[in-house]
Amino acid sequence: MTNRGTGFRFTLCVVGAACLTVAAAVPAADWPQWRGPARDGRSADTGLLQRWGSDGPALAWKVTGLGTGYASIAVVGDRLYTMGDLDRASTLLALNAEGGKVVWSVKVGKGGAPGWGGFGGPRCTPTVDGGQVFAVDQWGEFVCVNAADGKEQWRKHYEKDFGASRPEWGFSESPLVDGDRVVVTPGGPDGAMVALNRKTGELIWRSRDFTDGVQYSSIVIARFGGVRQYVQLLMNHLVGISAKDGAVLWKAARKGETAVVPTPVIEGDLAYVTSGYNVGCSAFRITAKDGRFSAEEVYANQEMANHHGGVVQAGGKVFGYSDGRGLVCQEISSGKVLWAEKDRLRKGCVSFADGMLYFREEDKGTMILVKASSDGFAEQGRFAQPDRARQKAWPHPTIADGRLYLRDQGTLLCYDVKGK
C-alpha cells in the first residue's frame, strides 16, 4: 500500500454515486455509497433550489488531478471519497468536503482499461461506514481501509480468492455494507455472491446454489415476506439471496444482452429491473407462503431500456433514460409510460433530490433540472459544466448537504444547490 498523504499532486481552485439498507440510519446530509443512503439514487436533502438560473447554481469549488475513471462520489461528514487511476495505479482517495483538498490516497492495484473501448480507471464508488472504506478496482482488487488515514485493514482479490472471471469491461460493483459484513458479487463457480466479515475480511458465506457469472450491477437490500435478503441482477437471472446464510430464496429467469448494468429497484413487493441492448424492463412480484418464496413476472416491455444511467423511483413512478425514447416516466406497478421526452435532452444518468431529477447528459455533460412529476416533462434549468473531459460523463450526480458533486475524470466540481 502507498499512502501519499497531503503531499499528493493536485490542483485546487476555489471559486466561491423503498429498499432498506444499513446506511439508511446515517445522517441525512451523507451520501455514503453508490446511489446514496438507500442505494436508490435519492438524496435526503430538502430545501434545495427548485429552479436554476441561466448559468446554473453557483460553483463553490473545483479540484483537478484525481485521475482517470468513472467512480462517483461518496460523502460522509466532512470527507469525500472516490477512486481514479493515478501514476498507472488504481487509487482510492479521501478529500476534504470544504475545498476538495486531498487528505490521503491509497494505491489499490494496477491501473488501465479492461476490455475494448479504452475505458480506463475504476468504476466502483467507495462505500463508507463505521470508520471503514470499502472499494473494488477494475481488476478485482478489493480493499478495506481506515477512513481516517487510509491505512489498509485487509484486502481480497476477486479472481485469486473467489475464482471469479472478470467481465469484459472490468469489475464495476460497489460493495454493500450490512451490519457486521460486507457483501459483493464477484461471481465464480463456488457461489456468485459472498459475505465477508467487515473487520477481518474472513468469509462468512457464499451463495453456493447461485453461481452466475458477474455483471456490472450492485446489490440492494429488500425485505420480502418479512425476510431480509440481497437482491442482485446478473445476465440470466434476478435473484434474492438470504442475508442470513447465502441461500437462494427465489430466482427469476431474465435474459440480458451484452452488459447488464442498472441497479435493481424495490417498490413494496415488486422488484423492478431494466437494462439496455434492446432488452427493456421487467417487474417481478415477490411473495412468500409457508416459508417458500416465488417470483411472478408482472410485466416485461421495452418502454424503459436503460443502458447504464440508472433509474430513480418517486411516488410510484420510475424515471430514467430509455434508449430510443428519451427521459421516461413509467408507472412501476403496471409498466405504463406516462410521458417521454427525447428532443430536449440526450442519453445520460439521473439522481433525485427534493422533488427534482438531476439529469446529466453523457456526451456534453450538461446538467438538467427536471420536476419529478407524472404530469409531463418540466425543465427547471440547465447548465454546461466547465473543463469538460473528452470521455463520457458517466459518474452519477451526488447531492449531499446542499451540494451537488460532479466527477468528470480527474476533475471534481462542487455546486451550491441550497435554496435561498
Secondary structure, DSSP 4 states (H G I P E B T S, - for coil): --B-GGGS--EEEE-------GGGGS-TT-B-STTTTTTSSB----SB-SS--TT-SEEEEEEE---B-----EEETTEEEEEEEETTEEEEEEEETTT--EEEEEEEEE----STT---S--PPPEEETTEEEEE-TT-EEEEEETTT--EEEEEEHHHHH-----TT---PPPEEETTEEEE----TT-S-EEEETTT--EEEE-TT--PPP-S---EEEEETTEEEEEEE-SSEEEEEETTT--EEEEEE----S---SPPEEETTEEEEEETTTTEEEEEEEEEETTEEEEEEEEEESS----SS-EEEETTEEEEEETTTEEEEEETTT--EEEEE-SS--SEEEEEETTEEEEEETTT--EEEEE--TT---EEEEEPPSS--SS---SPPEEETTEEEEEETTEEEEEE-B--
